[in-house]
Amino acid sequence: MTKMPQEPTLDATARLLRDPYRYIATRCRRFGSDAFQTRLLLRPTICMSGSDAAELFYDEARFARQGAMPEPVRATLLGKGGVQGLDGEEHRHRKALFVSLMTQDRVAALGARFGEELAVAATRWRSRSEIVLYDALHEPLARAVCAWAGVPLAETEVRRRTRQLVAMFDAAASIGPRHLRSRLARRRAERWLSNLIHDARVSRIETPPGSALGAIASHRDLGGQPLPLRIAAVELLNVLRPTVAVAVFITFAAHALHLHPEWRARFRAGDDTDLDAFVQEVRRFYPFFPAVAARVRTGFTWRGMHFPKGRRAMLDLFGTDRDARTWSGPDEFRPGRFQEDDGGAFGFIPQGGGDARIHHRCPGEPVTVELMKVAVRFLSAEITYDVPEQDLGIAWSRLPALPHSGMIIRDVRAATTDPRHIL
């Protein structure tokens, strides 16, 4: 039996937090192994990276999800009792609920609504001296997804609910007061949506056909029982929160358009031939979520290394998307690579690996891609803007990672009809 490499430290939590996106891959390369052991939050943890490790990680016979993610993440980002922590038939049954919401027509409808909200927001951007794009995207996304999901949102509560949704992903991994605000935001949001789901169940409010609110309110578990109100609220937040979090990818798309203006010129001219490839390369190249966790279901041996029962394991998402064994020139931004190879179900995993219908891969990936396409078209062809001098370096220790400046744009105006004028 081969001894699994061991990081020589009493606890590596601080090292992980200093560089959460590159921590696992860096050590895997150093050890010459796709897996190594360390201690995180004082618990023995196996860290894994690469497409082979990802395929192993998504083997339900070997790994389980229940209770795997650290409590601070479940209490803020994911919520307790949601689909991410389920296993087996219970997971597949709950997952089918989300997959049913992501039909092609429904995804297109959300994209169209987001485009409308962007156009409205841009009228306000034009009157301001400068915009921090990351911050400015939150409200249009929140408005769009709430309308699409059938969640009534009075104008007086838009800002408050947007802040709550943002806090759940933007402050979840922080420490101190920001983390406490993230916990408080989740509690308040769950209470808000629990009340809405109750009202939907007793027909106090009408839910549009095919809406997420209606589908979750009426969903039955394997025993034929409706979901408890709080769990139903968690699942509705699993529609709303990740949609608003697409602001991270859109901000990076704007970052890529600025650093590679030839792509903006192409989209400005109406050439969408490679738009999908551009969006997918943004998702591969830029950091989004660093890793996911599971527990070893039953002890086993892989490549001569022992994985003991109950041991927590973490799969490196970002490092796998930058793995040179899967991708040629992984640290280069090259959208054209997606015309040749999509990395496969376990080599391209910005939102999880495997099959979204049965594995713990995000079923909302089509929504992410569609919203990014809408935003790239809008930023390229519907408005023009200047990008002032700023710190566009990536804040790698931030979760989620972003350009240090948040991507500032200035002098927003309606696009000209001349495709040569792209700024």
C-alpha positions in Angstrom: 0.0 0.0 0.0 1.2 3.5 -0.9 1.2 6.0 2.0 -0.8 9.0 1.2 1.3 12.2 1.4 0.8 14.2 4.6 1.1 17.9 4.9 3.5 18.5 7.9 1.3 20.9 10.0 -0.9 20.7 13.0 -3.7 22.5 11.2 -3.7 24.1 7.7 -6.9 26.2 8.0 -5.0 29.5 8.0 -3.0 28.4 4.9 -6.2 27.4 3.1 -7.9 30.7 3.9 -4.9 32.7 2.7 -5.1 31.0 -0.7 -8.3 29.0 -1.0 -8.3 28.6 -4.7 -4.7 27.4 -5.2 -4.0 25.7 -1.9 -4.9 22.1 -2.9 -3.5 22.1 -6.4 -0.2 23.7 -5.3 0.3 20.9 -2.7 -0.8 18.1 -5.0 1.9 19.2 -7.5 4.4 19.4 -4.7 3.6 15.9 -3.5 3.3 14.5 -7.0 -0.1 13.1 -6.0 -3.8 13.7 -6.8 -4.5 13.3 -3.1 -2.9 14.3 0.2 -3.8 14.5 3.9 -3.9 17.5 6.1 -5.9 18.9 9.0 -8.6 21.6 8.4 -10.6 23.0 11.3 -8.7 20.5 13.4 -10.2 17.6 11.5 -8.2 15.1 9.4 -9.0 15.9 5.7 -8.1 14.4 2.4 -7.6 17.0 -0.4 -8.0 15.9 -4.0 -7.4 17.5 -7.4 -7.6 16.5 -11.1 -10.2 14.9 -13.3 -9.5 11.3 -12.1 -9.9 12.5 -8.5 -13.1 14.2 -9.5 -14.5 11.1 -11.0 -13.7 9.2 -7.8 -15.2 11.9 -5.7 -18.6 11.7 -7.4 -18.8 7.9 -6.9 -21.8 7.6 -4.6 -20.7 4.2 -3.5 -17.6 5.7 -2.0 -18.5 9.2 -0.9 -21.5 10.7 0.9 -22.5 14.4 1.3 -24.5 14.5 4.4 -22.8 16.6 7.1 -19.6 16.9 5.0 -19.5 20.7 4.5 -18.3 22.7 7.6 -21.1 24.1 9.7 -20.3 27.7 9.0 -20.8 27.0 5.3 -24.0 25.2 5.8 -25.3 28.0 8.1 -24.7 30.7 5.6 -24.0 29.7 2.0 -25.9 26.4 1.6 -28.5 26.3 4.3 -29.2 23.2 6.4 -31.3 20.4 5.1 -31.0 21.4 1.4 -30.3 19.3 -1.6 -26.5 19.7 -1.4 -26.4 17.6 1.8 -28.6 14.7 0.6 -27.5 11.3 -0.7 -28.9 8.4 -2.7 -32.5 8.2 -3.8 -33.5 11.1 -1.6 -30.9 13.3 -3.4 -32.0 12.2 -6.8 -35.7 12.8 -6.0 -35.0 16.4 -4.7 -32.6 17.1 -7.5 -35.3 16.2 -10.0 -37.3 19.2 -8.7 -34.5 21.6 -9.6 -33.8 20.0 -13.0 -37.5 20.4 -13.8 -37.2 24.1 -13.4 -34.3 24.4 -15.9 -36.1 23.7 -19.2 -34.7 25.5 -22.2 -37.8 27.8 -22.4 -37.6 28.7 -18.7 -33.9 29.4 -18.8 -34.4 31.7 -21.9 -37.2 33.5 -20.0 -34.9 34.2 -17.1 -32.2 35.5 -19.5 -34.7 37.8 -21.2 -35.9 39.2 -17.9 -32.3 39.8 -16.8 -31.7 41.7 -20.1 -34.6 43.9 -19.3 -33.4 44.6 -15.8 -29.9 45.4 -17.1 -31.3 48.0 -19.5 -33.3 49.7 -16.7 -30.2 49.6 -14.4 -28.0 51.1 -17.1 -30.2 54.2 -17.3 -29.2 54.8 -13.7 -25.6 54.0 -14.3 -25.4 56.8 -16.9 -26.1 59.4 -14.3 -23.3 58.3 -12.0 -19.6 59.2 -12.3 -18.5 55.6 -11.9 -19.9 52.1 -11.2 -18.4 49.2 -9.3 -19.8 46.6 -11.7 -19.9 43.7 -9.2 -22.1 45.7 -6.8 -24.2 47.1 -9.5 -25.1 43.7 -10.9 -26.7 42.4 -7.7 -30.0 44.2 -7.9 -30.8 43.5 -11.6 -30.1 39.8 -10.9 -32.2 39.7 -7.8 -35.1 41.5 -9.5 -34.9 39.1 -12.5 -34.8 35.9 -10.6 -37.5 36.8 -8.1 -39.9 37.7 -10.9 -39.0 34.5 -12.8 -39.3 32.4 -9.7 -42.8 33.8 -8.8 -41.5 35.5 -5.7 -43.3 38.7 -5.1 -40.9 41.6 -4.4 -42.3 45.0 -3.5 -40.2 47.9 -4.6 -39.7 48.9 -1.0 -38.0 45.6 -0.1 -35.8 45.1 -3.2 -32.7 46.6 -1.6 -33.1 44.7 1.6 -33.8 41.3 0.0 -30.9 41.8 -2.4 -28.5 42.5 0.5 -29.7 39.3 2.2 -29.1 37.2 -0.9 -25.7 38.7 -1.5 -24.6 38.3 2.2 -25.2 34.6 2.0 -22.5 34.0 -0.6 -20.3 37.2 -0.3 -19.7 37.1 3.4 -20.2 33.3 4.1 -16.5 32.5 4.3 -15.5 35.7 6.2 -14.9 35.8 9.9 -16.1 38.1 12.7 -19.0 40.5 12.1 -19.4 39.9 8.4 -19.9 36.2 9.0 -22.5 36.9 11.7 -24.3 39.2 9.2 -24.3 36.3 6.7 -25.9 34.0 9.3 -28.5 36.7 10.2 -29.2 37.3 6.5 -30.0 33.6 6.0 -32.3 33.4 9.0 -34.2 36.4 7.8 -34.4 35.2 4.2 -35.6 31.8 5.3 -38.3 33.4 7.5 -39.4 35.5 4.5 -39.6 32.7 2.1 -41.2 30.3 4.7 -44.1 32.7 5.0 -44.4 32.9 1.2 -44.4 29.2 0.8 -47.1 28.9 3.5 -49.2 31.5 1.7 -48.8 29.6 -1.5 -49.9 26.3 0.0 -53.0 27.8 1.5 -53.7 29.7 -1.8 -53.3 33.1 -0.1 -51.0 34.1 -3.0 -51.1 32.8 -6.6 -48.0 31.1 -8.0 -47.4 31.4 -11.8 -47.4 28.1 -13.7 -43.9 26.5 -13.8 -42.5 28.9 -11.2 -39.9 27.9 -8.6 -42.1 29.1 -5.8 -45.1 27.0 -6.9 -43.0 23.9 -7.7 -41.2 24.0 -4.3 -44.3 24.7 -2.3 -46.1 21.7 -3.9 -43.1 19.3 -3.9 -43.5 16.0 -2.0 -40.7 14.0 -0.5 -40.2 10.3 -1.0 -42.8 9.6 1.7 -45.4 11.8 -0.1 -45.1 14.6 2.5 -44.6 18.3 1.7 -41.2 19.7 2.6 -41.1 21.4 6.1 -41.4 25.1 5.6 -37.9 25.9 6.5 -36.4 23.2 4.2 -38.7 24.5 1.4 -37.3 28.0 2.0 -33.7 26.7 1.9 -34.5 25.1 -1.5 -36.1 28.3 -2.8 -33.0 30.1 -1.7 -31.0 27.5 -3.7 -32.7 29.0 -6.7 -32.4 32.7 -5.8 -29.0 32.9 -4.1 -26.9 31.2 -6.8 -28.5 33.3 -9.5 -27.5 36.5 -7.8 -24.0 35.0 -7.3 -23.6 34.9 -11.1 -22.5 38.5 -10.6 -19.1 37.0 -9.9 -18.8 35.4 -13.3 -20.2 38.4 -15.1 -17.7 40.6 -13.4 -14.9 38.3 -14.6 -16.5 38.3 -18.0 -16.2 42.1 -18.1 -12.6 41.7 -16.8 -11.8 39.4 -19.8 -13.5 41.7 -22.3 -11.3 44.5 -21.1 -8.1 42.5 -21.1 -8.9 40.9 -24.5 -10.7 43.7 -26.4 -10.7 41.8 -29.6 -13.5 39.7 -28.1 -15.5 42.7 -27.2 -15.1 44.0 -30.7 -16.3 40.7 -32.2 -19.5 40.7 -30.0 -20.0 44.4 -30.6 -20.1 43.7 -34.3 -22.8 41.1 -33.7 -20.7 38.0 -34.2 -21.9 35.6 -31.5 -20.3 32.5 -33.1 -17.9 32.0 -30.2 -20.0 33.5 -27.5 -20.6 30.2 -25.8 -16.9 29.3 -26.0 -16.0 32.7 -24.5 -18.4 32.3 -21.6 -17.2 28.7 -20.9 -13.6 29.9 -20.9 -14.4 32.6 -18.3 -15.9 29.9 -16.2 -12.8 27.7 -16.6 -10.2 30.4 -16.3 -11.5 32.5 -13.4 -12.1 31.5 -9.8 -15.7 31.0 -8.6 -16.0 28.4 -5.8 -12.8 26.8 -4.7 -13.8 23.3 -3.4 -16.6 21.0 -2.3 -16.6 18.4 0.5 -17.8 14.9 1.1 -17.3 12.1 3.6 -15.8 8.6 2.8 -18.8 6.3 2.9 -16.9 3.1 3.3 -13.1 2.6 3.5 -11.4 1.9 0.2 -8.0 2.0 -1.5 -7.3 4.2 -4.6 -3.9 4.2 -6.3 -2.6 2.3 -3.3 -3.7 5.1 -0.9 -6.2 4.3 1.9 -9.3 6.4 2.3 -10.7 5.6 5.8 -14.4 5.5 6.5 -15.9 8.8 7.7 -12.9 10.9 6.6 -13.8 14.2 5.2 -12.5 14.8 1.6 -12.3 18.1 -0.4 -12.3 18.2 -4.1 -10.4 21.1 -5.7 -12.7 22.7 -8.4 -10.5 25.6 -9.5 -7.3 23.6 -9.7 -9.0 20.8 -11.7 -10.2 23.5 -14.2 -6.6 24.6 -14.5 -5.1 21.1 -14.7 -2.4 20.9 -17.5 -3.2 17.2 -17.9 -6.7 18.1 -19.2 -6.1 21.6 -20.7 -3.3 22.8 -22.9 -1.9 26.1 -21.7 -4.3 26.1 -18.7 -3.1 29.5 -17.4 -3.9 31.2 -20.8 -7.3 32.7 -21.6 -8.1 30.9 -24.8 -11.9 30.6 -25.6 -11.1 28.7 -28.8 -10.2 25.6 -26.8 -13.9 25.0 -26.2 -14.3 24.5 -30.0 -12.2 21.4 -29.6 -12.8 20.0 -26.2 -15.1 20.7 -23.3 -13.0 19.0 -20.6 -15.6 16.3 -20.0 -17.9 15.7 -17.0 -14.9 15.6 -14.6 -12.4 17.9 -16.2 -14.5 21.0 -16.4 -16.1 21.5 -13.0 -16.6 25.1 -12.0 -20.0 24.2 -10.5 -19.4 20.6 -9.7 -18.7 17.4 -11.7 -20.6 14.5 -13.2 -24.2 14.5 -14.5 -26.4 17.3 -13.1 -29.4 15.0 -13.0 -27.9 12.5 -10.6 -24.6 13.9 -9.2 -23.9 16.9 -7.1 -23.3 19.1 -10.1 -25.2 22.3 -10.0 -28.4 22.0 -12.1 -28.4 25.7 -12.6 -25.4 25.7 -15.0 -27.6 26.5 -18.0 -28.9 29.5 -16.1 -25.3 30.7 -15.3 -24.3 30.3 -19.0 -27.4 32.1 -20.3 -27.1 35.0 -17.9 -23.5 35.4 -18.7 -24.3 35.5 -22.4 -26.9 38.1 -21.9 -24.5 40.2 -19.9 -21.6 39.9 -22.4 -23.9 40.9 -25.3 -25.1 43.9 -23.2 -21.6 45.0 -22.1 -20.4 44.7 -25.7 -23.2 45.9 -27.8 -25.8 47.8 -25.8 -23.6 50.2 -23.8 -20.2 51.7 -24.0 -18.0 52.7 -21.1 -14.5 53.6 -20.0 -12.4 51.5 -17.7 -10.3 53.8 -15.6 -7.0 53.0 -14.0 -7.6 50.6 -11.1 -6.3 47.5 -9.5 -7.6 44.7 -11.7 -5.5 42.0 -10.0 -7.4 39.1 -8.5 -8.0 39.1 -4.8 -7.2 35.4 -4.3 -7.8 35.3 -0.6 -11.3 36.7 -1.0 -14.3 34.3 -1.1 -15.6 34.7 -3.7 -12.5 36.0 -5.5 -12.9 39.2 -7.5 -10.8 41.9 -9.1 -9.5 44.0 -6.2 -11.4 47.0 -7.5 -14.7 45.1 -8.2 -14.3 46.1 -11.9 -15.0 49.9 -12.0 -16.5 51.3 -15.2 -17.0 55.0 -15.9 -19.0 57.2 -18.3 -21.6 54.6 -19.2 -23.6 55.5 -22.3 -25.7 54.0 -25.0 -23.8 52.1 -27.7 -23.2 53.8 -31.0 -24.4 52.1 -34.2 -20.8 52.0 -35.5 -19.1 48.7 -34.4 -15.7 50.3 -34.7 -16.5 52.4 -31.5 -16.3 49.8 -28.8 -15.3 52.1 -25.9 
